[in-house]
Amino acid sequence: MPKAIDIEQVKQDYENFIQSKKNCVLSFVNGEGKPFSSTTPFVRLNGKFYVYISQVAEHYQLMDQSEVVDLICVADEAVTANPFAPERARWQCMPKKLGNEGHEDIFATFDQLFNAKMMELLRSLDFSLFELTPIEGRYVVGFGKAFTIDIANDTLIHVVVDKK
């Protein structure tokens, strides 16, 4: 008989995992239908992700023009027991450009997680704030331990595959 999964513990592990991350990988499909991925620092506030990107960055235009962006966080290889099943969380998100003015609560979170002086410098440059609203997601802790992230109900649902 399979071991029962403590979904509340999994949810706590999921939250701890996200809180431990400072960078994410963003994935897009460009205008030619080719995939493109890049990394960037992020903050999470009220269930949404925020990234602050320079207009010079390759992913800026893709972020500005995309209807859906994939965002993934993966555990460090140095702490991953099994490279075939690292802890990871992935979300499909709707991006929205917020610009560089206002949103002081979001910038305060960036200041707390990153160097406030660095953020002050970046705010004087060509950077723009983007809000990424999760639509759906998946959290994986290991083999047989994948969970659909139910955004609407703020819970996790164990993914079970019938092997018959």
C-alpha positions in Angstrom: 0.0 0.0 0.0 1.4 3.4 -1.0 2.5 5.7 1.8 -0.1 8.5 2.5 1.1 12.0 1.5 0.8 14.8 4.0 -0.4 17.5 1.6 0.0 20.2 4.3 3.6 19.3 4.7 4.1 19.3 1.0 2.5 22.7 0.7 4.8 24.0 3.5 7.9 22.5 1.7 6.6 24.1 -1.6 6.4 27.6 0.1 9.8 27.1 1.7 11.3 26.1 -1.6 9.9 29.2 -3.4 11.0 31.5 -0.5 14.6 30.1 -0.8 14.9 31.1 -4.4 16.2 34.4 -5.7 16.5 33.6 -9.5 14.2 31.9 -11.9 14.4 30.8 -15.5 12.0 32.4 -17.9 11.0 30.6 -21.1 9.3 32.0 -24.2 8.5 31.2 -27.8 9.8 33.9 -30.1 8.1 35.3 -33.2 9.7 32.6 -35.3 8.4 29.8 -33.1 11.8 29.1 -31.6 12.2 28.6 -27.8 14.2 31.1 -25.8 15.1 30.9 -22.1 16.9 33.3 -19.8 17.5 33.8 -16.1 16.6 36.8 -13.9 16.1 37.7 -10.2 12.5 37.8 -9.0 10.4 38.5 -6.0 7.1 37.0 -5.0 4.4 39.1 -3.4 0.7 38.2 -2.9 0.9 35.1 -5.1 2.4 36.9 -8.1 6.0 37.1 -9.3 7.8 40.3 -10.3 10.9 40.7 -12.4 12.9 43.8 -13.2 14.4 43.7 -16.6 16.6 46.0 -18.7 15.3 46.9 -22.2 18.7 45.8 -23.4 18.1 42.2 -22.2 17.2 39.7 -24.9 14.1 38.6 -23.0 12.7 42.1 -22.5 10.9 42.3 -25.9 9.7 38.7 -25.5 8.3 39.5 -22.1 6.7 42.6 -23.4 5.0 40.8 -26.3 4.2 37.4 -24.9 0.7 36.4 -23.7 2.2 33.5 -21.6 5.6 33.1 -20.0 7.0 30.0 -18.3 8.8 30.6 -15.0 10.7 27.8 -13.3 12.8 27.5 -10.2 15.1 24.4 -9.7 16.9 23.2 -6.7 20.7 23.6 -6.7 22.5 20.6 -8.1 24.8 20.5 -5.1 21.8 19.6 -2.8 19.9 17.4 -5.2 20.1 13.7 -4.3 18.8 12.5 -7.7 19.6 14.5 -10.8 16.7 12.9 -12.6 14.2 14.2 -10.1 15.4 17.6 -8.6 13.0 19.6 -6.6 11.4 22.2 -8.9 8.4 24.4 -9.4 7.1 25.7 -12.7 4.3 28.1 -13.5 2.7 29.3 -16.7 2.1 33.0 -16.2 0.5 36.0 -17.8 3.0 38.9 -18.0 2.1 42.5 -17.6 4.5 45.5 -17.9 4.2 47.8 -14.9 6.9 50.2 -15.8 9.3 51.9 -13.4 7.0 54.3 -11.5 5.0 53.6 -8.3 4.7 50.0 -7.0 6.8 50.9 -4.0 5.7 47.8 -2.1 7.2 45.6 -4.8 10.4 47.6 -5.0 10.7 47.5 -1.2 10.6 43.7 -1.5 13.4 43.8 -4.1 15.4 46.1 -1.7 15.0 43.5 1.1 16.0 40.5 -1.0 18.7 42.2 -3.0 21.0 45.1 -2.4 19.0 48.3 -1.9 21.8 50.5 -3.4 21.9 48.2 -6.5 18.1 48.6 -6.9 18.5 52.4 -6.6 21.0 52.3 -9.4 18.9 50.0 -11.6 15.8 52.3 -11.1 17.8 55.1 -12.7 18.5 53.0 -15.8 16.3 51.5 -18.6 14.7 48.8 -16.4 11.0 48.0 -16.3 9.0 46.0 -13.8 6.9 43.1 -15.0 4.2 41.3 -13.1 3.8 37.6 -13.7 0.4 36.2 -12.7 0.4 32.4 -12.4 -2.2 30.6 -14.4 -1.2 27.0 -13.6 1.8 25.2 -12.3 3.6 22.0 -11.2 5.7 21.3 -8.1 8.0 18.2 -8.2 9.8 16.8 -5.2 11.0 13.5 -6.6 9.7 10.4 -8.4 6.0 9.9 -7.8 5.9 13.2 -6.0 4.5 15.6 -8.5 1.8 18.1 -7.6 -0.4 20.3 -9.7 -0.4 23.8 -8.3 -4.1 24.8 -8.0 -3.8 28.6 -8.2 -7.5 29.3 -7.7 -7.7 27.3 -4.5 -4.2 27.9 -3.2 -3.5 24.2 -2.8 -1.5 21.3 -4.3 -3.0 18.2 -5.9 -1.0 15.0 -6.1 -0.5 13.8 -9.7 -1.1 10.1 -9.9 -0.4 8.1 -13.1 -2.2 4.8 -13.6 0.6 2.4 -14.7 -1.9 -0.3 -15.9 
